[in-house]
Each structure stands twice: as structure tokens, then as C-alpha cells.
């Protein structure tokens, strides 16, 4: 399965300019996508363009401090360990 969402040139420039934001964006979208494929989820959901836009804007345009808090909150909501973002980033982006 795959899904596609558009981003603007400005969004792309932000992603290229910040490794932290790029990793955070990948981390959050990866975990959101998991809930759409049905693996371990009895009722997979559809990830909407509106949800994507909301996450994209939060990740790309929050300060690094606020983004760190957002990642922490997101991880807690998904029942992921607080350190999971760091280990996920190390494993995926070696």
C-alpha cells in the first residue's frame, strides 16, 4: 500500500534544511501509516489529507523546542516509549 500527499516548495525547503524536522516528519508519518494498513489494528483507518496537513504544519513550522514536546505527546498517545523517537531515528537513518 502507499499513499501520497503534496507538499509545497517551501515545505520541501524546510525538510531539506533541518535533519531533525525531517526525522520527526518521517517518524510521525510512519507511525500514522501503520494504523492504516491493518497490521495489529482490527479496524484500520483512513489517513486523511487534513490529518496530513495538520501534522505537516506542526512538524515543519513549530520551534524545535515545541516540536520536541509534540513528539513526546504524540509518542505518549501512541503508547510508545519516550525514547522511541531517538532509537527509531538511529535505526532508520544509520
N, CA, C and O atoms as a GROMACS GRO file, in nm:
protein
  376
    1UNK      N    1   0.084  -0.118   0.000
    1UNK     CA    2   0.000   0.000   0.000
    1UNK      C    3   0.088   0.124   0.000
    1UNK      O    4   0.203   0.121   0.045
    2UNK      N    5   0.035   0.228  -0.049
    2UNK     CA    6   0.106   0.355  -0.048
    2UNK      C    7   0.005   0.467  -0.043
    2UNK      O    8  -0.113   0.450  -0.075
    3UNK      N    9   0.052   0.582  -0.001
    3UNK     CA   10  -0.032   0.700  -0.008
    3UNK      C   11   0.055   0.820  -0.040
    3UNK      O   12   0.174   0.822  -0.010
    4UNK      N   13  -0.007   0.918  -0.100
    4UNK     CA   14   0.064   1.035  -0.150
    4UNK      C   15  -0.005   1.161  -0.102
    4UNK      O   16  -0.128   1.170  -0.102
    5UNK      N   17   0.077   1.257  -0.061
    5UNK     CA   18   0.027   1.390  -0.027
    5UNK      C   19   0.126   1.491  -0.082
    5UNK      O   20   0.246   1.467  -0.084
    6UNK      N   21   0.075   1.601  -0.127
    6UNK     CA   22   0.161   1.705  -0.182
    6UNK      C   23   0.215   1.795  -0.072
    6UNK      O   24   0.151   1.819   0.030
    7UNK      N   25   0.337   1.843  -0.096
    7UNK     CA   26   0.393   1.948  -0.011
    7UNK      C   27   0.442   2.060  -0.102
    7UNK      O   28   0.473   2.037  -0.219
    8UNK      N   29   0.447   2.178  -0.048
    8UNK     CA   30   0.490   2.293  -0.126
    8UNK      C   31   0.643   2.298  -0.134
    8UNK      O   32   0.713   2.227  -0.062
    9UNK      N   33   0.692   2.382  -0.222
    9UNK     CA   34   0.837   2.404  -0.231
    9UNK      C   35   0.891   2.455  -0.098
    9UNK      O   36   1.001   2.416  -0.056
   10UNK      N   37   0.816   2.541  -0.031
   10UNK     CA   38   0.857   2.594   0.099
   10UNK      C   39   0.868   2.481   0.202
   10UNK      O   40   0.964   2.475   0.278
   11UNK      N   41   0.769   2.392   0.204
   11UNK     CA   42   0.774   2.278   0.295
   11UNK      C   43   0.897   2.192   0.266
   11UNK      O   44   0.967   2.148   0.357
   12UNK      N   45   0.923   2.169   0.138
   12UNK     CA   46   1.037   2.088   0.097
   12UNK      C   47   1.169   2.152   0.142
   12UNK      O   48   1.260   2.082   0.186
   13UNK      N   49   1.178   2.282   0.130
   13UNK     CA   50   1.299   2.352   0.174
   13UNK      C   51   1.319   2.337   0.325
   13UNK      O   52   1.432   2.320   0.371
   14UNK      N   53   1.211   2.344   0.401
   14UNK     CA   54   1.222   2.324   0.546
   14UNK      C   55   1.272   2.183   0.576
   14UNK      O   56   1.360   2.165   0.660
   15UNK      N   57   1.216   2.085   0.508
   15UNK     CA   58   1.261   1.946   0.529
   15UNK      C   59   1.408   1.929   0.494
   15UNK      O   60   1.482   1.860   0.565
   16UNK      N   61   1.452   1.991   0.386
   16UNK     CA   62   1.592   1.980   0.345
   16UNK      C   63   1.686   2.053   0.441
   16UNK      O   64   1.802   2.014   0.457
   17UNK      N   65   1.636   2.157   0.506
   17UNK     CA   66   1.722   2.239   0.589
   17UNK      C   67   1.735   2.191   0.734
   17UNK      O   68   1.821   2.239   0.807
   18UNK      N   69   1.650   2.097   0.775
   18UNK     CA   70   1.652   2.052   0.914
   18UNK      C   71   1.642   1.900   0.922
   18UNK      O   72   1.536   1.842   0.900
   19UNK      N   73   1.752   1.839   0.955
   19UNK     CA   74   1.754   1.694   0.971
   19UNK      C   75   1.658   1.650   1.082
   19UNK      O   76   1.592   1.546   1.071
   20UNK      N   77   1.650   1.730   1.188
   20UNK     CA   78   1.560   1.700   1.299
   20UNK      C   79   1.415   1.698   1.254
   20UNK      O   80   1.341   1.605   1.286
   21UNK      N   81   1.374   1.800   1.180
   21UNK     CA   82   1.235   1.806   1.132
   21UNK      C   83   1.207   1.694   1.033
   21UNK      O   84   1.099   1.636   1.034
   22UNK      N   85   1.305   1.663   0.947
   22UNK     CA   86   1.289   1.553   0.852
   22UNK      C   87   1.265   1.422   0.926
   22UNK      O   88   1.174   1.347   0.893
   23UNK      N   89   1.348   1.394   1.027
   23UNK     CA   90   1.334   1.270   1.104
   23UNK      C   91   1.201   1.267   1.180
   23UNK      O   92   1.136   1.163   1.187
   24UNK      N   93   1.163   1.379   1.236
   24UNK     CA   94   1.036   1.387   1.310
   24UNK      C   95   0.918   1.362   1.216
   24UNK      O   96   0.824   1.291   1.251
   25UNK      N   97   0.923   1.421   1.098
   25UNK     CA   98   0.816   1.405   1.000
   25UNK      C   99   0.805   1.258   0.958
   25UNK      O  100   0.695   1.202   0.951
   26UNK      N  101   0.917   1.196   0.930
   26UNK     CA  102   0.920   1.055   0.892
   26UNK      C  103   0.865   0.968   1.005
   26UNK      O  104   0.783   0.880   0.982
   27UNK      N  105   0.911   0.994   1.125
   27UNK     CA  106   0.869   0.919   1.244
   27UNK      C  107   0.717   0.924   1.262
   27UNK      O  108   0.652   0.820   1.282
   28UNK      N  109   0.662   1.042   1.255
   28UNK     CA  110   0.519   1.057   1.278
   28UNK      C  111   0.438   0.996   1.164
   28UNK      O  112   0.340   0.926   1.187
   29UNK      N  113   0.479   1.023   1.040
   29UNK     CA  114   0.405   0.965   0.927
   29UNK      C  115   0.417   0.813   0.924
   29UNK      O  116   0.320   0.745   0.891
   30UNK      N  117   0.532   0.759   0.958
   30UNK     CA  118   0.550   0.614   0.965
   30UNK      C  119   0.450   0.554   1.064
   30UNK      O  120   0.383   0.456   1.033
   31UNK      N  121   0.442   0.612   1.181
   31UNK     CA  122   0.351   0.559   1.283
   31UNK      C  123   0.205   0.581   1.246
   31UNK      O  124   0.121   0.496   1.276
   32UNK      N  125   0.173   0.691   1.183
   32UNK     CA  126   0.035   0.713   1.138
   32UNK      C  127  -0.002   0.613   1.029
   32UNK      O  128  -0.113   0.560   1.028
   33UNK      N  129   0.092   0.586   0.938
   33UNK     CA  130   0.065   0.491   0.829
   33UNK      C  131   0.039   0.351   0.883
   33UNK      O  132  -0.041   0.277   0.827
   34UNK      N  133   0.107   0.316   0.991
   34UNK     CA  134   0.087   0.183   1.049
   34UNK      C  135  -0.059   0.157   1.082
   34UNK      O  136  -0.107   0.045   1.067
   35UNK      N  137  -0.128   0.259   1.127
   35UNK     CA  138  -0.268   0.241   1.166
   35UNK      C  139  -0.362   0.229   1.047
   35UNK      O  140  -0.480   0.198   1.063
   36UNK      N  141  -0.311   0.254   0.926
   36UNK     CA  142  -0.397   0.245   0.807
   36UNK      C  143  -0.385   0.110   0.737
   36UNK      O  144  -0.470   0.077   0.654
   37UNK      N  145  -0.283   0.033   0.769
   37UNK     CA  146  -0.260  -0.093   0.699
   37UNK      C  147  -0.326  -0.212   0.764
   37UNK      O  148  -0.333  -0.319   0.704
   38UNK      N  149  -0.374  -0.197   0.885
   38UNK     CA  150  -0.444  -0.305   0.950
   38UNK      C  151  -0.356  -0.396   1.033
   38UNK      O  152  -0.407  -0.478   1.109
   39UNK      N  153  -0.224  -0.385   1.021
   39UNK     CA  154  -0.133  -0.469   1.098
   39UNK      C  155  -0.151  -0.439   1.246
   39UNK      O  156  -0.116  -0.331   1.293
   40UNK      N  157  -0.205  -0.535   1.318
   40UNK     CA  158  -0.226  -0.515   1.460
   40UNK      C  159  -0.344  -0.426   1.493
   40UNK      O  160  -0.369  -0.396   1.610
   41UNK      N  161  -0.417  -0.385   1.393
   41UNK     CA  162  -0.533  -0.297   1.414
   41UNK      C  163  -0.657  -0.365   1.358
   41UNK      O  164  -0.666  -0.387   1.237
   42UNK      N  165  -0.752  -0.398   1.444
   42UNK     CA  166  -0.872  -0.466   1.396
   42UNK      C  167  -0.955  -0.379   1.301
   42UNK      O  168  -1.025  -0.431   1.215
   43UNK      N  169  -0.947  -0.248   1.317
   43UNK     CA  170  -1.023  -0.156   1.232
   43UNK      C  171  -0.930  -0.048   1.177
   43UNK      O  172  -0.926   0.063   1.230
   44UNK      N  173  -0.856  -0.081   1.070
   44UNK     CA  174  -0.765   0.020   1.015
   44UNK      C  175  -0.842   0.144   0.970
   44UNK      O  176  -0.957   0.134   0.928
   45UNK      N  177  -0.780   0.255   0.980
   45UNK     CA  178  -0.847   0.380   0.947
   45UNK      C  179  -0.788   0.441   0.820
   45UNK      O  180  -0.683   0.398   0.773
   46UNK      N  181  -0.856   0.539   0.766
   46UNK     CA  182  -0.804   0.614   0.652
   46UNK      C  183  -0.734   0.738   0.706
   46UNK      O  184  -0.789   0.811   0.788
   47UNK      N  185  -0.612   0.760   0.659
   47UNK     CA  186  -0.536   0.879   0.697
   47UNK      C  187  -0.570   0.988   0.596
   47UNK      O  188  -0.540   0.976   0.478
   48UNK      N  189  -0.632   1.094   0.643
   48UNK     CA  190  -0.687   1.195   0.552
   48UNK      C  191  -0.585   1.303   0.518
   48UNK      O  192  -0.485   1.321   0.587
   49UNK      N  193  -0.613   1.374   0.411
   49UNK     CA  194  -0.530   1.487   0.371
   49UNK      C  195  -0.530   1.595   0.479
   49UNK      O  196  -0.429   1.663   0.497
   50UNK      N  197  -0.640   1.611   0.550
   50UNK     CA  198  -0.648   1.711   0.656
   50UNK      C  199  -0.556   1.673   0.773
   50UNK      O  200  -0.488   1.758   0.830
   51UNK      N  201  -0.554   1.544   0.808
   51UNK     CA  202  -0.464   1.498   0.914
   51UNK      C  203  -0.318   1.519   0.872
   51UNK      O  204  -0.236   1.564   0.952
   52UNK      N  205  -0.288   1.488   0.746
   52UNK     CA  206  -0.153   1.508   0.695
   52UNK      C  207  -0.112   1.654   0.706
   52UNK      O  208  -0.004   1.685   0.755
   53UNK      N  209  -0.198   1.744   0.660
   53UNK     CA  210  -0.168   1.888   0.664
   53UNK      C  211  -0.144   1.935   0.807
   53UNK      O  212  -0.052   2.014   0.832
   54UNK      N  213  -0.226   1.887   0.898
   54UNK     CA  214  -0.211   1.926   1.039
   54UNK      C  215  -0.074   1.882   1.093
   54UNK      O  216  -0.002   1.961   1.153
   55UNK      N  217  -0.040   1.756   1.070
   55UNK     CA  218   0.089   1.704   1.118
   55UNK      C  219   0.203   1.776   1.048
   55UNK      O  220   0.300   1.817   1.112
   56UNK      N  221   0.193   1.792   0.917
   56UNK     CA  222   0.299   1.860   0.841
   56UNK      C  223   0.325   1.999   0.896
   56UNK      O  224   0.440   2.037   0.918
   57UNK      N  225   0.220   2.074   0.920
   57UNK     CA  226   0.237   2.210   0.969
   57UNK      C  227   0.294   2.214   1.110
   57UNK      O  228   0.375   2.300   1.142
   58UNK      N  229   0.253   2.120   1.193
   58UNK     CA  230   0.308   2.114   1.329
   58UNK      C  231   0.456   2.079   1.326
   58UNK      O  232   0.536   2.143   1.394
   59UNK      N  233   0.492   1.978   1.248
   59UNK     CA  234   0.632   1.934   1.245
   59UNK      C  235   0.722   2.038   1.179
   59UNK      O  236   0.829   2.070   1.231
   60UNK      N  237   0.680   2.091   1.067
   60UNK     CA  238   0.768   2.180   0.992
   60UNK      C  239   0.776   2.322   1.047
   60UNK      O  240   0.877   2.389   1.029
   61UNK      N  241   0.672   2.367   1.113
   61UNK     CA  242   0.669   2.509   1.148
   61UNK      C  243   0.666   2.539   1.297
   61UNK      O  244   0.652   2.656   1.336
   62UNK      N  245   0.678   2.439   1.380
   62UNK     CA  246   0.695   2.463   1.524
   62UNK      C  247   0.843   2.487   1.551
   62UNK      O  248   0.929   2.445   1.474
   63UNK      N  249   0.872   2.554   1.659
   63UNK     CA  250   1.012   2.567   1.702
   63UNK      C  251   1.062   2.428   1.740
   63UNK      O  252   0.981   2.339   1.767
   64UNK      N  253   1.193   2.409   1.743
   64UNK     CA  254   1.247   2.278   1.781
   64UNK      C  255   1.202   2.239   1.921
   64UNK      O  256   1.176   2.122   1.948
   65UNK      N  257   1.195   2.335   2.011
   65UNK     CA  258   1.150   2.307   2.148
   65UNK      C  259   1.005   2.257   2.147
   65UNK      O  260   0.974   2.156   2.210
   66UNK      N  261   0.917   2.329   2.076
   66UNK     CA  262   0.776   2.288   2.069
   66UNK      C  263   0.760   2.157   1.993
   66UNK      O  264   0.672   2.077   2.024
   67UNK      N  265   0.845   2.135   1.892
   67UNK     CA  266   0.840   2.009   1.818
   67UNK      C  267   0.879   1.892   1.910
   67UNK      O  268   0.819   1.785   1.903
   68UNK      N  269   0.977   1.913   1.993
   68UNK     CA  270   1.017   1.808   2.088
   68UNK      C  271   0.899   1.772   2.179
   68UNK      O  272   0.875   1.654   2.205
   69UNK      N  273   0.827   1.872   2.226
   69UNK     CA  274   0.709   1.847   2.309
   69UNK      C  275   0.599   1.775   2.230
   69UNK      O  276   0.532   1.686   2.283
   70UNK      N  277   0.582   1.812   2.106
   70UNK     CA  278   0.482   1.748   2.019
   70UNK      C  279   0.518   1.601   1.998
   70UNK      O  280   0.430   1.515   2.005
   71UNK      N  281   0.644   1.572   1.972
   71UNK     CA  282   0.688   1.433   1.954
   71UNK      C  283   0.663   1.354   2.081
   71UNK      O  284   0.617   1.239   2.076
   72UNK      N  285   0.692   1.414   2.194
   72UNK     CA  286   0.670   1.347   2.324
   72UNK      C  287   0.522   1.316   2.342
   72UNK      O  288   0.486   1.206   2.382
   73UNK      N  289   0.436   1.413   2.313
   73UNK     CA  290   0.291   1.395   2.326
   73UNK      C  291   0.240   1.290   2.227
   73UNK      O  292   0.161   1.203   2.263
   74UNK      N  293   0.288   1.298   2.103
   74UNK     CA  294   0.248   1.202   2.000
   74UNK      C  295   0.286   1.060   2.044
   74UNK      O  296   0.205   0.968   2.034
   75UNK      N  297   0.410   1.043   2.091
   75UNK     CA  298   0.459   0.912   2.133
   75UNK      C  299   0.375   0.857   2.247
   75UNK      O  300   0.342   0.738   2.250
   76UNK      N  301   0.340   0.944   2.341
   76UNK     CA  302   0.258   0.901   2.455
   76UNK      C  303   0.120   0.856   2.407
   76UNK      O  304   0.069   0.754   2.453
   77UNK      N  305   0.060   0.930   2.315
   77UNK     CA  306  -0.072   0.894   2.262
   77UNK      C  307  -0.069   0.760   2.189
   77UNK      O  308  -0.167   0.685   2.190
   78UNK      N  309   0.044   0.729   2.126
   78UNK     CA  310   0.058   0.605   2.050
   78UNK      C  311   0.114   0.492   2.137
   78UNK      O  312   0.142   0.383   2.087
   79UNK      N  313   0.129   0.520   2.266
   79UNK     CA  314   0.180   0.422   2.361
   79UNK      C  315   0.322   0.377   2.326
   79UNK      O  316   0.356   0.259   2.339
   80UNK      N  317   0.403   0.472   2.282
   80UNK     CA  318   0.543   0.446   2.250
   80UNK      C  319   0.630   0.502   2.362
   80UNK      O  320   0.596   0.604   2.422
   81UNK      N  321   0.738   0.438   2.391
   81UNK     CA  322   0.828   0.485   2.495
   81UNK      C  323   0.880   0.624   2.460
   81UNK      O  324   0.894   0.658   2.343
   82UNK      N  325   0.908   0.702   2.562
   82UNK     CA  326   0.955   0.840   2.542
   82UNK      C  327   1.083   0.845   2.458
   82UNK      O  328   1.104   0.939   2.382
   83UNK      N  329   1.168   0.743   2.471
   83UNK     CA  330   1.295   0.740   2.398
   83UNK      C  331   1.280   0.680   2.258
   83UNK      O  332   1.378   0.672   2.184
   84UNK      N  333   1.161   0.638   2.222
   84UNK     CA  334   1.143   0.566   2.096
   84UNK      C  335   1.183   0.650   1.975
   84UNK      O  336   1.238   0.596   1.880
   85UNK      N  337   1.157   0.778   1.976
   85UNK     CA  338   1.193   0.863   1.862
   85UNK      C  339   1.343   0.857   1.837
   85UNK      O  340   1.385   0.846   1.722
   86UNK      N  341   1.424   0.864   1.943
   86UNK     CA  342   1.568   0.859   1.926
   86UNK      C  343   1.613   0.724   1.870
   86UNK      O  344   1.694   0.719   1.777
   87UNK      N  345   1.562   0.615   1.926
   87UNK     CA  346   1.604   0.483   1.877
   87UNK      C  347   1.553   0.458   1.736
   87UNK      O  348   1.624   0.400   1.654
   88UNK      N  349   1.431   0.502   1.707
   88UNK     CA  350   1.375   0.489   1.572
   88UNK      C  351   1.462   0.564   1.473
   88UNK      O  352   1.495   0.512   1.366
   89UNK      N  353   1.500   0.687   1.506
   89UNK     CA  354   1.580   0.770   1.418
   89UNK      C  355   1.717   0.707   1.391
   89UNK      O  356   1.766   0.708   1.278
   90UNK      N  357   1.778   0.652   1.496
   90UNK     CA  358   1.910   0.589   1.480
   90UNK      C  359   1.900   0.467   1.390
   90UNK      O  360   1.985   0.446   1.304
   91UNK      N  361   1.798   0.386   1.410
   91UNK     CA  362   1.784   0.263   1.333
   91UNK      C  363   1.747   0.289   1.187
   91UNK      O  364   1.797   0.220   1.098
   92UNK      N  365   1.663   0.385   1.161
   92UNK     CA  366   1.618   0.413   1.025
   92UNK      C  367   1.721   0.493   0.946
   92UNK      O  368   1.737   0.471   0.826
   93UNK      N  369   1.789   0.583   1.011
   93UNK     CA  370   1.879   0.676   0.941
   93UNK      C  371   2.026   0.651   0.971
   93UNK      O  372   2.102   0.746   0.988
   94UNK      N  373   2.067   0.526   0.976
   94UNK     CA  374   2.206   0.494   1.003
   94UNK      C  375   2.293   0.533   0.889
   94UNK      O  376   2.414   0.514   0.895
   0.00000   0.00000   0.00000
